[in-house]
Amino acid sequence: MKAIRVIVNFREWSKVKDFLDRFKGEEDTFIYQVDNVTFVAVFNGECTIAYFKAELARTFDEELIIVELR
């Protein structure tokens, strides 16, 4: 399992809920929203985390902070 913490630029906080809703039904992804701009995502495989990161880059225009968690 792999996990990341994502912090979105405050100017894009309104995109976070819609973005996370797209991944809610996925069986190999768990997401916990910490606050308006921060969330933690846990993945069951490398392909899933790669797809998630690609979608992050496509959705958010401002710089993101992505931290790999252990």
PQR file of N, CA, C, O and H, with PARSE charges and radii, in Angstrom:
ATOM      1  N   MET A   1       0.838  -1.177   0.000 -0.4000 1.5000
ATOM      2  CA  MET A   1       0.000   0.000   0.000 -0.0000 2.0000
ATOM      3  C   MET A   1       0.881   1.237   0.000  0.5500 1.7000
ATOM      4  O   MET A   1       1.948   1.264   0.613 -0.5500 1.4000
ATOM      5  N   LYS A   2       0.418   2.244  -0.690 -0.4000 1.5000
ATOM      6  CA  LYS A   2       1.099   3.533  -0.765 -0.0000 2.0000
ATOM      7  C   LYS A   2       0.130   4.606  -0.288  0.5500 1.7000
ATOM      8  O   LYS A   2      -1.080   4.500  -0.490 -0.5500 1.4000
ATOM      9  H   LYS A   2      -0.448   2.223  -1.188  0.4000 1.0000
ATOM     10  N   ALA A   3       0.673   5.639   0.347 -0.4000 1.5000
ATOM     11  CA  ALA A   3      -0.162   6.739   0.820 -0.0000 2.0000
ATOM     12  C   ALA A   3       0.527   8.059   0.533  0.5500 1.7000
ATOM     13  O   ALA A   3       1.753   8.162   0.575 -0.5500 1.4000
ATOM     14  H   ALA A   3       1.656   5.725   0.511  0.4000 1.0000
ATOM     15  N   ILE A   4      -0.288   9.076   0.238 -0.4000 1.5000
ATOM     16  CA  ILE A   4       0.223  10.428   0.024 -0.0000 2.0000
ATOM     17  C   ILE A   4      -0.651  11.423   0.767  0.5500 1.7000
ATOM     18  O   ILE A   4      -1.839  11.196   0.995 -0.5500 1.4000
ATOM     19  H   ILE A   4      -1.284   8.993   0.203  0.4000 1.0000
ATOM     20  N   ARG A   5      -0.029  12.527   1.134 -0.4000 1.5000
ATOM     21  CA  ARG A   5      -0.766  13.666   1.679 -0.0000 2.0000
ATOM     22  C   ARG A   5      -0.676  14.765   0.629  0.5500 1.7000
ATOM     23  O   ARG A   5       0.409  15.067   0.134 -0.5500 1.4000
ATOM     24  H   ARG A   5       0.937  12.712   0.948  0.4000 1.0000
ATOM     25  N   VAL A   6      -1.805  15.358   0.293 -0.4000 1.5000
ATOM     26  CA  VAL A   6      -1.858  16.392  -0.733 -0.0000 2.0000
ATOM     27  C   VAL A   6      -2.365  17.679  -0.110  0.5500 1.7000
ATOM     28  O   VAL A   6      -3.362  17.688   0.612 -0.5500 1.4000
ATOM     29  H   VAL A   6      -2.687  15.113   0.695  0.4000 1.0000
ATOM     30  N   ILE A   7      -1.661  18.768  -0.403 -0.4000 1.5000
ATOM     31  CA  ILE A   7      -2.097  20.093   0.024 -0.0000 2.0000
ATOM     32  C   ILE A   7      -2.282  20.923  -1.239  0.5500 1.7000
ATOM     33  O   ILE A   7      -1.352  21.109  -2.025 -0.5500 1.4000
ATOM     34  H   ILE A   7      -0.851  18.761  -0.990  0.4000 1.0000
ATOM     35  N   VAL A   8      -3.491  21.411  -1.412 -0.4000 1.5000
ATOM     36  CA  VAL A   8      -3.876  22.189  -2.587 -0.0000 2.0000
ATOM     37  C   VAL A   8      -3.726  23.672  -2.258  0.5500 1.7000
ATOM     38  O   VAL A   8      -3.941  24.085  -1.119 -0.5500 1.4000
ATOM     39  H   VAL A   8      -4.245  21.260  -0.773  0.4000 1.0000
ATOM     40  N   ASN A   9      -3.362  24.461  -3.247 -0.4000 1.5000
ATOM     41  CA  ASN A   9      -3.284  25.906  -3.067 -0.0000 2.0000
ATOM     42  C   ASN A   9      -4.655  26.412  -2.627  0.5500 1.7000
ATOM     43  O   ASN A   9      -5.679  25.973  -3.150 -0.5500 1.4000
ATOM     44  H   ASN A   9      -3.187  24.126  -4.173  0.4000 1.0000
ATOM     45  N   PHE A  10      -4.676  27.334  -1.668 -0.4000 1.5000
ATOM     46  CA  PHE A  10      -5.932  27.821  -1.097 -0.0000 2.0000
ATOM     47  C   PHE A  10      -6.862  28.412  -2.149  0.5500 1.7000
ATOM     48  O   PHE A  10      -8.081  28.355  -1.992 -0.5500 1.4000
ATOM     49  H   PHE A  10      -3.844  27.690  -1.243  0.4000 1.0000
ATOM     50  N   ARG A  11      -6.308  28.976  -3.219 -0.4000 1.5000
ATOM     51  CA  ARG A  11      -7.148  29.570  -4.266 -0.0000 2.0000
ATOM     52  C   ARG A  11      -7.982  28.524  -5.004  0.5500 1.7000
ATOM     53  O   ARG A  11      -8.927  28.872  -5.712 -0.5500 1.4000
ATOM     54  H   ARG A  11      -5.318  29.022  -3.347  0.4000 1.0000
ATOM     55  N   GLU A  12      -7.638  27.242  -4.842 -0.4000 1.5000
ATOM     56  CA  GLU A  12      -8.367  26.189  -5.541 -0.0000 2.0000
ATOM     57  C   GLU A  12      -9.130  25.262  -4.600  0.5500 1.7000
ATOM     58  O   GLU A  12      -9.467  24.137  -4.970 -0.5500 1.4000
ATOM     59  H   GLU A  12      -6.870  26.959  -4.267  0.4000 1.0000
ATOM     60  N   TRP A  13      -9.402  25.729  -3.392 -0.4000 1.5000
ATOM     61  CA  TRP A  13     -10.066  24.883  -2.405 -0.0000 2.0000
ATOM     62  C   TRP A  13     -11.428  24.397  -2.895  0.5500 1.7000
ATOM     63  O   TRP A  13     -11.868  23.316  -2.505 -0.5500 1.4000
ATOM     64  H   TRP A  13      -9.129  26.642  -3.091  0.4000 1.0000
ATOM     65  N   SER A  14     -12.094  25.167  -3.734 -0.4000 1.5000
ATOM     66  CA  SER A  14     -13.439  24.798  -4.190 -0.0000 2.0000
ATOM     67  C   SER A  14     -13.431  23.586  -5.131  0.5500 1.7000
ATOM     68  O   SER A  14     -14.486  22.994  -5.360 -0.5500 1.4000
ATOM     69  H   SER A  14     -11.736  26.045  -4.051  0.4000 1.0000
ATOM     70  N   LYS A  15     -12.292  23.209  -5.673 -0.4000 1.5000
ATOM     71  CA  LYS A  15     -12.204  22.051  -6.579 -0.0000 2.0000
ATOM     72  C   LYS A  15     -12.005  20.735  -5.829  0.5500 1.7000
ATOM     73  O   LYS A  15     -12.195  19.663  -6.404 -0.5500 1.4000
ATOM     74  H   LYS A  15     -11.435  23.691  -5.486  0.4000 1.0000
ATOM     75  N   VAL A  16     -11.631  20.802  -4.571 -0.4000 1.5000
ATOM     76  CA  VAL A  16     -11.235  19.610  -3.826 -0.0000 2.0000
ATOM     77  C   VAL A  16     -12.381  18.610  -3.675  0.5500 1.7000
ATOM     78  O   VAL A  16     -12.198  17.429  -3.968 -0.5500 1.4000
ATOM     79  H   VAL A  16     -11.476  21.672  -4.103  0.4000 1.0000
ATOM     80  N   LYS A  17     -13.542  19.047  -3.231 -0.4000 1.5000
ATOM     81  CA  LYS A  17     -14.656  18.129  -2.989 -0.0000 2.0000
ATOM     82  C   LYS A  17     -15.060  17.388  -4.261  0.5500 1.7000
ATOM     83  O   LYS A  17     -15.232  16.170  -4.231 -0.5500 1.4000
ATOM     84  H   LYS A  17     -13.690  20.007  -2.994  0.4000 1.0000
ATOM     85  N   ASP A  18     -15.213  18.094  -5.365 -0.4000 1.5000
ATOM     86  CA  ASP A  18     -15.583  17.439  -6.617 -0.0000 2.0000
ATOM     87  C   ASP A  18     -14.513  16.449  -7.069  0.5500 1.7000
ATOM     88  O   ASP A  18     -14.831  15.373  -7.577 -0.5500 1.4000
ATOM     89  H   ASP A  18     -15.073  19.084  -5.389  0.4000 1.0000
ATOM     90  N   PHE A  19     -13.250  16.812  -6.886 -0.4000 1.5000
ATOM     91  CA  PHE A  19     -12.161  15.916  -7.255 -0.0000 2.0000
ATOM     92  C   PHE A  19     -12.211  14.633  -6.438  0.5500 1.7000
ATOM     93  O   PHE A  19     -12.106  13.538  -6.990 -0.5500 1.4000
ATOM     94  H   PHE A  19     -12.991  17.686  -6.474  0.4000 1.0000
ATOM     95  N   LEU A  20     -12.371  14.763  -5.134 -0.4000 1.5000
ATOM     96  CA  LEU A  20     -12.393  13.589  -4.259 -0.0000 2.0000
ATOM     97  C   LEU A  20     -13.623  12.720  -4.496  0.5500 1.7000
ATOM     98  O   LEU A  20     -13.550  11.498  -4.365 -0.5500 1.4000
ATOM     99  H   LEU A  20     -12.457  15.652  -4.685  0.4000 1.0000
ATOM    100  N   ASP A  21     -14.739  13.330  -4.840 -0.4000 1.5000
ATOM    101  CA  ASP A  21     -15.958  12.575  -5.123 -0.0000 2.0000
ATOM    102  C   ASP A  21     -15.781  11.636  -6.308  0.5500 1.7000
ATOM    103  O   ASP A  21     -16.438  10.597  -6.371 -0.5500 1.4000
ATOM    104  H   ASP A  21     -14.799  14.322  -4.946  0.4000 1.0000
ATOM    105  N   ARG A  22     -14.918  11.976  -7.238 -0.4000 1.5000
ATOM    106  CA  ARG A  22     -14.671  11.115  -8.401 -0.0000 2.0000
ATOM    107  C   ARG A  22     -14.027   9.793  -8.006  0.5500 1.7000
ATOM    108  O   ARG A  22     -14.158   8.804  -8.728 -0.5500 1.4000
ATOM    109  H   ARG A  22     -14.384  12.820  -7.187  0.4000 1.0000
ATOM    110  N   PHE A  23     -13.337   9.761  -6.875 -0.4000 1.5000
ATOM    111  CA  PHE A  23     -12.624   8.558  -6.439 -0.0000 2.0000
ATOM    112  C   PHE A  23     -13.308   7.829  -5.287  0.5500 1.7000
ATOM    113  O   PHE A  23     -12.794   6.819  -4.808 -0.5500 1.4000
ATOM    114  H   PHE A  23     -13.231  10.564  -6.289  0.4000 1.0000
ATOM    115  N   LYS A  24     -14.449   8.320  -4.838 -0.4000 1.5000
ATOM    116  CA  LYS A  24     -15.124   7.741  -3.677 -0.0000 2.0000
ATOM    117  C   LYS A  24     -15.493   6.275  -3.843  0.5500 1.7000
ATOM    118  O   LYS A  24     -15.343   5.509  -2.891 -0.5500 1.4000
ATOM    119  H   LYS A  24     -14.867   9.141  -5.227  0.4000 1.0000
ATOM    120  N   GLY A  25     -15.958   5.858  -4.985 -0.4000 1.5000
ATOM    121  CA  GLY A  25     -16.425   4.498  -5.179 -0.0000 2.0000
ATOM    122  C   GLY A  25     -15.342   3.496  -5.546  0.5500 1.7000
ATOM    123  O   GLY A  25     -15.628   2.311  -5.717 -0.5500 1.4000
ATOM    124  H   GLY A  25     -16.080   6.480  -5.759  0.4000 1.0000
ATOM    125  N   GLU A  26     -14.116   3.954  -5.668 -0.4000 1.5000
ATOM    126  CA  GLU A  26     -13.027   3.063  -6.060 -0.0000 2.0000
ATOM    127  C   GLU A  26     -12.683   2.111  -4.919  0.5500 1.7000
ATOM    128  O   GLU A  26     -12.518   2.534  -3.775 -0.5500 1.4000
ATOM    129  H   GLU A  26     -13.884   4.916  -5.529  0.4000 1.0000
ATOM    130  N   GLU A  27     -12.576   0.824  -5.238 -0.4000 1.5000
ATOM    131  CA  GLU A  27     -12.306  -0.156  -4.183 -0.0000 2.0000
ATOM    132  C   GLU A  27     -10.841  -0.225  -3.782  0.5500 1.7000
ATOM    133  O   GLU A  27     -10.524  -0.766  -2.722 -0.5500 1.4000
ATOM    134  H   GLU A  27     -12.710   0.480  -6.167  0.4000 1.0000
ATOM    135  N   ASP A  28      -9.937   0.309  -4.601 -0.4000 1.5000
ATOM    136  CA  ASP A  28      -8.512   0.253  -4.261 -0.0000 2.0000
ATOM    137  C   ASP A  28      -7.954   1.611  -3.832  0.5500 1.7000
ATOM    138  O   ASP A  28      -6.741   1.821  -3.825 -0.5500 1.4000
ATOM    139  H   ASP A  28     -10.194   0.748  -5.462  0.4000 1.0000
ATOM    140  N   THR A  29      -8.862   2.535  -3.471 -0.4000 1.5000
ATOM    141  CA  THR A  29      -8.450   3.870  -3.035 -0.0000 2.0000
ATOM    142  C   THR A  29      -9.253   4.272  -1.799  0.5500 1.7000
ATOM    143  O   THR A  29     -10.475   4.125  -1.767 -0.5500 1.4000
ATOM    144  H   THR A  29      -9.847   2.365  -3.477  0.4000 1.0000
ATOM    145  N   PHE A  30      -8.555   4.782  -0.785 -0.4000 1.5000
ATOM    146  CA  PHE A  30      -9.207   5.338   0.400 -0.0000 2.0000
ATOM    147  C   PHE A  30      -8.745   6.776   0.534  0.5500 1.7000
ATOM    148  O   PHE A  30      -7.547   7.052   0.477 -0.5500 1.4000
ATOM    149  H   PHE A  30      -7.562   4.902  -0.811  0.4000 1.0000
ATOM    150  N   ILE A  31      -9.692   7.705   0.714 -0.4000 1.5000
ATOM    151  CA  ILE A  31      -9.348   9.123   0.824 -0.0000 2.0000
ATOM    152  C   ILE A  31      -9.988   9.702   2.074  0.5500 1.7000
ATOM    153  O   ILE A  31     -11.160   9.462   2.363 -0.5500 1.4000
ATOM    154  H   ILE A  31     -10.666   7.481   0.761  0.4000 1.0000
ATOM    155  N   TYR A  32      -9.187  10.477   2.817 -0.4000 1.5000
ATOM    156  CA  TYR A  32      -9.668  11.168   4.004 -0.0000 2.0000
ATOM    157  C   TYR A  32      -9.352  12.648   3.850  0.5500 1.7000
ATOM    158  O   TYR A  32      -8.187  13.025   3.719 -0.5500 1.4000
ATOM    159  H   TYR A  32      -8.234  10.672   2.583  0.4000 1.0000
ATOM    160  N   GLN A  33     -10.382  13.490   3.867 -0.4000 1.5000
ATOM    161  CA  GLN A  33     -10.180  14.932   3.753 -0.0000 2.0000
ATOM    162  C   GLN A  33      -9.956  15.506   5.138  0.5500 1.7000
ATOM    163  O   GLN A  33     -10.819  15.399   6.010 -0.5500 1.4000
ATOM    164  H   GLN A  33     -11.328  13.183   3.974  0.4000 1.0000
ATOM    165  N   VAL A  34      -8.793  16.118   5.341 -0.4000 1.5000
ATOM    166  CA  VAL A  34      -8.407  16.671   6.628 -0.0000 2.0000
ATOM    167  C   VAL A  34      -9.039  18.040   6.850  0.5500 1.7000
ATOM    168  O   VAL A  34      -9.611  18.307   7.907 -0.5500 1.4000
ATOM    169  H   VAL A  34      -8.092  16.205   4.633  0.4000 1.0000
ATOM    170  N   ASP A  35      -8.931  18.903   5.843 -0.4000 1.5000
ATOM    171  CA  ASP A  35      -9.550  20.224   5.884 -0.0000 2.0000
ATOM    172  C   ASP A  35      -9.855  20.650   4.449  0.5500 1.7000
ATOM    173  O   ASP A  35      -9.831  19.817   3.542 -0.5500 1.4000
ATOM    174  H   ASP A  35      -8.466  18.686   4.985  0.4000 1.0000
ATOM    175  N   ASN A  36     -10.140  21.930   4.231 -0.4000 1.5000
ATOM    176  CA  ASN A  36     -10.548  22.395   2.896 -0.0000 2.0000
ATOM    177  C   ASN A  36      -9.491  22.184   1.824  0.5500 1.7000
ATOM    178  O   ASN A  36      -9.835  22.029   0.652 -0.5500 1.4000
ATOM    179  H   ASN A  36     -10.160  22.606   4.968  0.4000 1.0000
ATOM    180  N   VAL A  37      -8.230  22.173   2.188 -0.4000 1.5000
ATOM    181  CA  VAL A  37      -7.161  22.092   1.191 -0.0000 2.0000
ATOM    182  C   VAL A  37      -6.219  20.909   1.381  0.5500 1.7000
ATOM    183  O   VAL A  37      -5.256  20.771   0.627 -0.5500 1.4000
ATOM    184  H   VAL A  37      -7.951  22.298   3.140  0.4000 1.0000
ATOM    185  N   THR A  38      -6.470  20.058   2.366 -0.4000 1.5000
ATOM    186  CA  THR A  38      -5.568  18.947   2.661 -0.0000 2.0000
ATOM    187  C   THR A  38      -6.343  17.634   2.697  0.5500 1.7000
ATOM    188  O   THR A  38      -7.430  17.558   3.270 -0.5500 1.4000
ATOM    189  H   THR A  38      -7.252  20.171   2.978  0.4000 1.0000
ATOM    190  N   PHE A  39      -5.772  16.602   2.080 -0.4000 1.5000
ATOM    191  CA  PHE A  39      -6.359  15.278   2.170 -0.0000 2.0000
ATOM    192  C   PHE A  39      -5.271  14.219   2.090  0.5500 1.7000
ATOM    193  O   PHE A  39      -4.174  14.465   1.589 -0.5500 1.4000
ATOM    194  H   PHE A  39      -4.889  16.664   1.615  0.4000 1.0000
ATOM    195  N   VAL A  40      -5.601  13.031   2.598 -0.4000 1.5000
ATOM    196  CA  VAL A  40      -4.707  11.884   2.575 -0.0000 2.0000
ATOM    197  C   VAL A  40      -5.367  10.829   1.691  0.5500 1.7000
ATOM    198  O   VAL A  40      -6.566  10.572   1.799 -0.5500 1.4000
ATOM    199  H   VAL A  40      -6.492  12.832   3.005  0.4000 1.0000
ATOM    200  N   ALA A  41      -4.570  10.228   0.822 -0.4000 1.5000
ATOM    201  CA  ALA A  41      -5.081   9.189  -0.068 -0.0000 2.0000
ATOM    202  C   ALA A  41      -4.206   7.944   0.069  0.5500 1.7000
ATOM    203  O   ALA A  41      -2.978   8.035   0.063 -0.5500 1.4000
ATOM    204  H   ALA A  41      -3.596  10.437   0.735  0.4000 1.0000
ATOM    205  N   VAL A  42      -4.844   6.790   0.192 -0.4000 1.5000
ATOM    206  CA  VAL A  42      -4.154   5.510   0.323 -0.0000 2.0000
ATOM    207  C   VAL A  42      -4.553   4.639  -0.868  0.5500 1.7000
ATOM    208  O   VAL A  42      -5.728   4.556  -1.225 -0.5500 1.4000
ATOM    209  H   VAL A  42      -5.842   6.716   0.197  0.4000 1.0000
ATOM    210  N   PHE A  43      -3.561   3.993  -1.472 -0.4000 1.5000
ATOM    211  CA  PHE A  43      -3.786   3.221  -2.696 -0.0000 2.0000
ATOM    212  C   PHE A  43      -3.286   1.800  -2.537  0.5500 1.7000
ATOM    213  O   PHE A  43      -2.358   1.527  -1.776 -0.5500 1.4000
ATOM    214  H   PHE A  43      -2.607   4.060  -1.182  0.4000 1.0000
ATOM    215  N   ASN A  44      -3.924   0.899  -3.274 -0.4000 1.5000
ATOM    216  CA  ASN A  44      -3.569  -0.509  -3.216 -0.0000 2.0000
ATOM    217  C   ASN A  44      -2.532  -0.897  -4.262  0.5500 1.7000
ATOM    218  O   ASN A  44      -2.017  -2.014  -4.222 -0.5500 1.4000
ATOM    219  H   ASN A  44      -4.678   1.120  -3.892  0.4000 1.0000
ATOM    220  N   GLY A  45      -2.212  -0.006  -5.197 -0.4000 1.5000
ATOM    221  CA  GLY A  45      -1.255  -0.371  -6.224 -0.0000 2.0000
ATOM    222  C   GLY A  45      -0.585   0.826  -6.876  0.5500 1.7000
ATOM    223  O   GLY A  45      -1.034   1.964  -6.741 -0.5500 1.4000
ATOM    224  H   GLY A  45      -2.630   0.902  -5.230  0.4000 1.0000
ATOM    225  N   GLU A  46       0.494   0.545  -7.583 -0.4000 1.5000
ATOM    226  CA  GLU A  46       1.269   1.598  -8.250 -0.0000 2.0000
ATOM    227  C   GLU A  46       0.483   2.270  -9.370  0.5500 1.7000
ATOM    228  O   GLU A  46       0.570   3.485  -9.553 -0.5500 1.4000
ATOM    229  H   GLU A  46       0.858  -0.379  -7.693  0.4000 1.0000
ATOM    230  N   CYS A  47      -0.280   1.484 -10.116 -0.4000 1.5000
ATOM    231  CA  CYS A  47      -1.051   2.058 -11.228 -0.0000 2.0000
ATOM    232  C   CYS A  47      -2.097   3.046 -10.716  0.5500 1.7000
ATOM    233  O   CYS A  47      -2.329   4.093 -11.321 -0.5500 1.4000
ATOM    234  H   CYS A  47      -0.351   0.497  -9.968  0.4000 1.0000
ATOM    235  N   THR A  48      -2.715   2.701  -9.606 -0.4000 1.5000
ATOM    236  CA  THR A  48      -3.746   3.563  -9.037 -0.0000 2.0000
ATOM    237  C   THR A  48      -3.169   4.885  -8.573  0.5500 1.7000
ATOM    238  O   THR A  48      -3.761   5.934  -8.828 -0.5500 1.4000
ATOM    239  H   THR A  48      -2.526   1.850  -9.115  0.4000 1.0000
ATOM    240  N   ILE A  49      -2.034   4.864  -7.903 -0.4000 1.5000
ATOM    241  CA  ILE A  49      -1.426   6.114  -7.431 -0.0000 2.0000
ATOM    242  C   ILE A  49      -0.929   6.949  -8.612  0.5500 1.7000
ATOM    243  O   ILE A  49      -1.001   8.177  -8.565 -0.5500 1.4000
ATOM    244  H   ILE A  49      -1.554   4.012  -7.696  0.4000 1.0000
ATOM    245  N   ALA A  50      -0.431   6.313  -9.658 -0.4000 1.5000
ATOM    246  CA  ALA A  50       0.024   7.040 -10.841 -0.0000 2.0000
ATOM    247  C   ALA A  50      -1.150   7.732 -11.524  0.5500 1.7000
ATOM    248  O   ALA A  50      -1.038   8.888 -11.933 -0.5500 1.4000
ATOM    249  H   ALA A  50      -0.372   5.315  -9.696  0.4000 1.0000
ATOM    250  N   TYR A  51      -2.272   7.035 -11.649 -0.4000 1.5000
ATOM    251  CA  TYR A  51      -3.464   7.626 -12.246 -0.0000 2.0000
ATOM    252  C   TYR A  51      -3.968   8.798 -11.398  0.5500 1.7000
ATOM    253  O   TYR A  51      -4.331   9.845 -11.934 -0.5500 1.4000
ATOM    254  H   TYR A  51      -2.364   6.096 -11.317  0.4000 1.0000
ATOM    255  N   PHE A  52      -3.989   8.618 -10.085 -0.4000 1.5000
ATOM    256  CA  PHE A  52      -4.455   9.662  -9.171 -0.0000 2.0000
ATOM    257  C   PHE A  52      -3.596  10.916  -9.298  0.5500 1.7000
ATOM    258  O   PHE A  52      -4.122  12.028  -9.353 -0.5500 1.4000
ATOM    259  H   PHE A  52      -3.694   7.767  -9.649  0.4000 1.0000
ATOM    260  N   LYS A  53      -2.279  10.741  -9.345 -0.4000 1.5000
ATOM    261  CA  LYS A  53      -1.378  11.889  -9.475 -0.0000 2.0000
ATOM    262  C   LYS A  53      -1.565  12.586 -10.819  0.5500 1.7000
ATOM    263  O   LYS A  53      -1.481  13.811 -10.897 -0.5500 1.4000
ATOM    264  H   LYS A  53      -1.852   9.838  -9.300  0.4000 1.0000
ATOM    265  N   ALA A  54      -1.815  11.823 -11.867 -0.4000 1.5000
ATOM    266  CA  ALA A  54      -2.059  12.424 -13.184 -0.0000 2.0000
ATOM    267  C   ALA A  54      -3.343  13.249 -13.166  0.5500 1.7000
ATOM    268  O   ALA A  54      -3.401  14.334 -13.746 -0.5500 1.4000
ATOM    269  H   ALA A  54      -1.883  10.827 -11.803  0.4000 1.0000
ATOM    270  N   GLU A  55      -4.360  12.735 -12.504 -0.4000 1.5000
ATOM    271  CA  GLU A  55      -5.614  13.471 -12.396 -0.0000 2.0000
ATOM    272  C   GLU A  55      -5.463  14.723 -11.528  0.5500 1.7000
ATOM    273  O   GLU A  55      -6.106  15.739 -11.789 -0.5500 1.4000
ATOM    274  H   GLU A  55      -4.313  11.854 -12.033  0.4000 1.0000
ATOM    275  N   LEU A  56      -4.624  14.652 -10.506 -0.4000 1.5000
ATOM    276  CA  LEU A  56      -4.328  15.843  -9.701 -0.0000 2.0000
ATOM    277  C   LEU A  56      -3.741  16.940 -10.586  0.5500 1.7000
ATOM    278  O   LEU A  56      -4.181  18.089 -10.540 -0.5500 1.4000
ATOM    279  H   LEU A  56      -4.101  13.826 -10.293  0.4000 1.0000
ATOM    280  N   ALA A  57      -2.753  16.577 -11.383 -0.4000 1.5000
ATOM    281  CA  ALA A  57      -2.093  17.548 -12.255 -0.0000 2.0000
ATOM    282  C   ALA A  57      -3.059  18.115 -13.286  0.5500 1.7000
ATOM    283  O   ALA A  57      -2.966  19.290 -13.643 -0.5500 1.4000
ATOM    284  H   ALA A  57      -2.396  15.644 -11.421  0.4000 1.0000
ATOM    285  N   ARG A  58      -3.978  17.297 -13.762 -0.4000 1.5000
ATOM    286  CA  ARG A  58      -4.926  17.746 -14.780 -0.0000 2.0000
ATOM    287  C   ARG A  58      -5.997  18.667 -14.182  0.5500 1.7000
ATOM    288  O   ARG A  58      -6.465  19.587 -14.853 -0.5500 1.4000
ATOM    289  H   ARG A  58      -4.054  16.343 -13.472  0.4000 1.0000
ATOM    290  N   THR A  59      -6.386  18.426 -12.931 -0.4000 1.5000
ATOM    291  CA  THR A  59      -7.483  19.147 -12.298 -0.0000 2.0000
ATOM    292  C   THR A  59      -7.061  20.485 -11.694  0.5500 1.7000
ATOM    293  O   THR A  59      -7.767  21.484 -11.827 -0.5500 1.4000
ATOM    294  H   THR A  59      -6.006  17.679 -12.385  0.4000 1.0000
ATOM    295  N   PHE A  60      -5.913  20.496 -11.033 -0.4000 1.5000
ATOM    296  CA  PHE A  60      -5.502  21.687 -10.298 -0.0000 2.0000
ATOM    297  C   PHE A  60      -4.464  22.476 -11.085  0.5500 1.7000
ATOM    298  O   PHE A  60      -3.489  21.920 -11.591 -0.5500 1.4000
ATOM    299  H   PHE A  60      -5.339  19.684 -10.925  0.4000 1.0000
ATOM    300  N   ASP A  61      -4.696  23.786 -11.180 -0.4000 1.5000
ATOM    301  CA  ASP A  61      -3.818  24.661 -11.957 -0.0000 2.0000
ATOM    302  C   ASP A  61      -2.623  25.159 -11.150  0.5500 1.7000
ATOM    303  O   ASP A  61      -1.528  25.327 -11.686 -0.5500 1.4000
ATOM    304  H   ASP A  61      -5.488  24.238 -10.769  0.4000 1.0000
ATOM    305  N   GLU A  62      -2.839  25.389  -9.877 -0.4000 1.5000
ATOM    306  CA  GLU A  62      -1.794  25.910  -9.013 -0.0000 2.0000
ATOM    307  C   GLU A  62      -0.897  24.756  -8.526  0.5500 1.7000
ATOM    308  O   GLU A  62      -1.245  23.583  -8.662 -0.5500 1.4000
ATOM    309  H   GLU A  62      -3.729  25.252  -9.442  0.4000 1.0000
ATOM    310  N   GLU A  63       0.252  25.115  -7.962 -0.4000 1.5000
ATOM    311  CA  GLU A  63       1.185  24.112  -7.470 -0.0000 2.0000
ATOM    312  C   GLU A  63       0.602  23.342  -6.296  0.5500 1.7000
ATOM    313  O   GLU A  63      -0.032  23.923  -5.415 -0.5500 1.4000
ATOM    314  H   GLU A  63       0.535  26.068  -7.852  0.4000 1.0000
ATOM    315  N   LEU A  64       0.820  22.034  -6.290 -0.4000 1.5000
ATOM    316  CA  LEU A  64       0.371  21.143  -5.213 -0.0000 2.0000
ATOM    317  C   LEU A  64       1.573  20.723  -4.377  0.5500 1.7000
ATOM    318  O   LEU A  64       2.702  20.688  -4.865 -0.5500 1.4000
ATOM    319  H   LEU A  64       1.336  21.563  -7.005  0.4000 1.0000
ATOM    320  N   ILE A  65       1.318  20.408  -3.126 -0.4000 1.5000
ATOM    321  CA  ILE A  65       2.339  19.799  -2.279 -0.0000 2.0000
ATOM    322  C   ILE A  65       1.907  18.361  -2.075  0.5500 1.7000
ATOM    323  O   ILE A  65       0.848  18.095  -1.507 -0.5500 1.4000
ATOM    324  H   ILE A  65       0.401  20.435  -2.730  0.4000 1.0000
ATOM    325  N   ILE A  66       2.739  17.430  -2.546 -0.4000 1.5000
ATOM    326  CA  ILE A  66       2.447  16.003  -2.419 -0.0000 2.0000
ATOM    327  C   ILE A  66       3.556  15.368  -1.606  0.5500 1.7000
ATOM    328  O   ILE A  66       4.725  15.421  -1.987 -0.5500 1.4000
ATOM    329  H   ILE A  66       3.599  17.646  -3.008  0.4000 1.0000
ATOM    330  N   VAL A  67       3.189  14.769  -0.487 -0.4000 1.5000
ATOM    331  CA  VAL A  67       4.160  14.147   0.408 -0.0000 2.0000
ATOM    332  C   VAL A  67       3.866  12.652   0.471  0.5500 1.7000
ATOM    333  O   VAL A  67       2.750  12.244   0.794 -0.5500 1.4000
ATOM    334  H   VAL A  67       2.239  14.726  -0.178  0.4000 1.0000
ATOM    335  N   GLU A  68       4.869  11.840   0.162 -0.4000 1.5000
ATOM    336  CA  GLU A  68       4.745  10.380   0.280 -0.0000 2.0000
ATOM    337  C   GLU A  68       4.763  10.030   1.759  0.5500 1.7000
ATOM    338  O   GLU A  68       5.628  10.500   2.497 -0.5500 1.4000
ATOM    339  H   GLU A  68       5.776  12.171  -0.101  0.4000 1.0000
ATOM    340  N   LEU A  69       3.822   9.214   2.195 -0.4000 1.5000
ATOM    341  CA  LEU A  69       3.740   8.802   3.600 -0.0000 2.0000
ATOM    342  C   LEU A  69       4.193   7.358   3.734  0.5500 1.7000
ATOM    343  O   LEU A  69       4.095   6.577   2.788 -0.5500 1.4000
ATOM    344  H   LEU A  69       3.119   8.832   1.596  0.4000 1.0000
ATOM    345  N   ARG A  70       4.680   7.015   4.891 -0.4000 1.5000
ATOM    346  CA  ARG A  70       5.124   5.644   5.168 -0.0000 2.0000
ATOM    347  C   ARG A  70       4.090   4.902   5.949  0.5500 1.7000
ATOM    348  O   ARG A  70       4.286   3.731   6.277 -0.5500 1.4000
ATOM    349  H   ARG A  70       4.760   7.649   5.660  0.4000 1.0000
TER
END
